[in-house]
Amino acid sequence: MTTLADLSANVYKAGPTWDHTTYQYYIQLKYGDKSWEVAKRFSEFDTLLQSLASNRFGGLPKLPAKTLLGSPMDQAAIDARKEQLRILLQDLLLRPDTRTCAAMRQFLDVPGHVEEEVRQIQPTPLRSFEDPRFGVSGICVAPDAQLVMVTHEDSTHLSRLGRVWSVVEPDELGALHLWARNGDTSW
């Protein structure tokens, strides 16, 4: 099994799509002795980051600013965006959790070029409460039981104010995530 630590990507060129409505960015990928190329539009980078965020990946790099009237037209702006997208890809590939996730592998067409099974690092929650207001408040690891428990509490400004003025919001809301390791070492 591999973690794709040796996968490298370089956004080396930008060019108009076949209908000249927008630009696509050409990415050269290398993994061991294999190399391939994919072409992605700016909107596909945006979709990738949204997918990662919806799958609870935190600390993601920011997408370069969108232009007001569609694609950038001058070469300097295109080159700047190409460099920003290269840095974004490098940031995502440096992280073991994002480089091994399914969305990233599909984006870079890894399954079409790497035959080895890729071990995804991010565990899958067995039970979760999907509320973006919650921030991590504690973590407990039980290695002998192969369990990880993460507690969350409401981290909105109103809840913080409620803790100061207990008459505003005396109850604390929270969530609990629990991960367990299976016999086949998957979470």
C-alpha positions in Angstrom: 0.0 0.0 0.0 1.2 3.5 -0.8 0.6 7.0 0.6 1.6 8.8 -2.5 4.4 10.7 -0.7 6.5 10.8 -3.9 3.7 12.2 -6.1 4.6 15.6 -7.5 2.6 18.1 -9.5 3.5 21.1 -11.5 1.0 23.6 -13.1 3.2 24.3 -16.1 0.9 25.9 -18.7 -2.4 27.7 -19.1 -4.5 27.9 -22.3 -8.0 28.6 -23.5 -10.6 25.8 -23.6 -11.7 24.6 -27.0 -14.6 27.1 -27.0 -12.5 30.0 -25.7 -14.9 30.7 -22.8 -12.3 30.2 -20.1 -8.8 28.9 -19.4 -7.6 25.5 -18.3 -4.5 24.8 -16.4 -2.2 21.9 -17.4 -0.8 19.9 -14.6 2.2 17.6 -15.1 2.3 14.7 -12.6 5.1 12.4 -11.7 5.0 9.3 -9.5 8.1 7.1 -9.6 8.8 6.3 -13.2 5.3 7.2 -14.3 4.2 10.7 -15.6 0.9 12.0 -16.9 -0.9 15.3 -17.5 -4.3 16.5 -16.6 -6.0 19.8 -17.6 -8.3 21.5 -15.1 -10.4 24.6 -15.2 -10.4 27.1 -12.3 -13.9 26.0 -11.4 -12.6 22.4 -11.0 -10.0 23.6 -8.4 -12.9 25.4 -6.6 -15.0 22.2 -6.6 -12.0 20.2 -5.3 -11.6 22.6 -2.3 -15.3 22.5 -1.6 -15.3 18.7 -1.7 -12.4 18.6 0.8 -14.1 21.1 3.1 -17.3 19.2 3.1 -15.4 16.1 4.0 -14.1 17.8 7.1 -10.6 18.6 6.0 -9.4 21.7 7.9 -6.7 24.3 7.2 -7.1 24.1 3.5 -5.2 26.6 1.3 -7.3 29.5 -0.2 -8.2 29.6 -3.8 -6.8 32.6 -5.8 -9.3 35.4 -6.1 -11.9 35.0 -8.8 -12.0 37.6 -11.6 -14.9 39.9 -12.0 -15.6 39.1 -15.7 -14.8 35.5 -16.1 -11.3 34.3 -16.9 -8.3 36.7 -16.6 -7.4 38.1 -20.0 -3.9 39.5 -19.7 -0.9 37.2 -19.7 0.5 38.5 -16.4 -2.8 37.7 -14.6 -2.9 34.2 -16.1 0.7 33.5 -15.1 0.0 34.8 -11.6 -3.0 32.5 -11.2 -1.1 29.6 -12.7 1.6 30.1 -10.0 -1.0 30.4 -7.2 -2.7 27.2 -8.4 0.7 25.4 -8.4 1.3 26.5 -4.8 -2.2 25.4 -3.8 -1.6 21.9 -5.3 1.8 21.7 -3.6 0.2 22.6 -0.2 -2.4 19.8 -0.7 0.2 17.3 -1.8 2.4 18.0 1.2 -0.4 16.9 3.6 -0.8 13.1 3.9 -4.5 13.4 4.6 -5.4 15.4 1.5 -3.0 13.7 -1.0 -4.5 10.3 -0.2 -8.2 11.3 -0.1 -10.5 10.1 -2.9 -11.4 13.6 -4.2 -7.7 14.5 -4.6 -6.8 11.2 -6.3 -9.7 11.6 -8.8 -8.8 15.3 -9.4 -5.3 14.3 -10.4 -6.4 11.1 -12.2 -4.2 8.9 -9.9 -6.4 5.8 -10.3 -5.8 5.8 -14.0 -2.0 5.8 -13.6 -1.1 4.2 -10.2 -2.0 0.6 -9.8 -1.1 0.2 -6.1 -3.8 0.5 -3.5 -3.7 3.9 -1.8 -4.3 3.9 1.9 -6.5 6.8 2.9 -5.3 8.5 6.1 -8.4 10.4 7.3 -10.6 8.1 9.4 -14.3 7.8 8.7 -16.5 8.8 11.6 -18.8 6.1 12.8 -21.2 8.7 14.2 -21.1 12.5 13.8 -23.2 15.6 14.2 -22.8 17.9 11.2 -22.9 21.4 12.6 -20.2 23.9 11.5 -20.6 25.9 14.7 -18.7 23.2 16.7 -15.0 23.5 17.4 -12.8 20.8 18.9 -12.9 21.0 22.7 -11.1 17.8 23.7 -9.6 14.6 22.3 -9.1 11.2 23.9 -7.2 8.3 22.4 -7.5 4.7 23.7 -4.8 2.8 21.9 -5.6 -0.5 23.6 -9.2 -0.3 22.5 -8.3 1.3 19.2 -10.7 4.2 19.7 -10.4 7.9 19.2 -13.0 10.2 20.7 -13.2 13.9 19.9 -15.6 16.2 21.7 -16.9 19.5 20.3 -18.6 22.5 21.7 -20.4 25.4 20.2 -17.8 28.0 19.2 -20.0 30.8 17.9 -19.7 34.3 19.2 -23.1 34.1 20.7 -22.3 31.0 22.7 -19.1 32.6 24.1 -21.2 35.6 25.1 -23.7 33.2 26.7 -20.9 31.7 28.9 -20.0 35.2 30.1 -23.7 36.2 30.7 -25.3 32.9 31.7 -28.8 34.4 31.4 -28.3 34.6 27.6 -27.5 31.0 26.8 -27.0 28.8 29.9 -26.8 25.5 28.0 -23.7 24.4 26.2 -24.2 22.6 23.0 -21.8 20.0 21.7 -21.1 17.0 19.6 -19.1 13.8 19.8 -17.1 12.0 17.1 -16.0 8.5 17.7 -13.6 6.5 15.5 -12.8 2.8 15.9 -10.2 0.7 14.1 -11.4 -2.4 12.3 -9.5 -5.7 12.2 -8.3 -4.8 8.7 -6.7 -1.6 10.1 -9.3 0.7 8.4 -11.1 3.2 10.6 
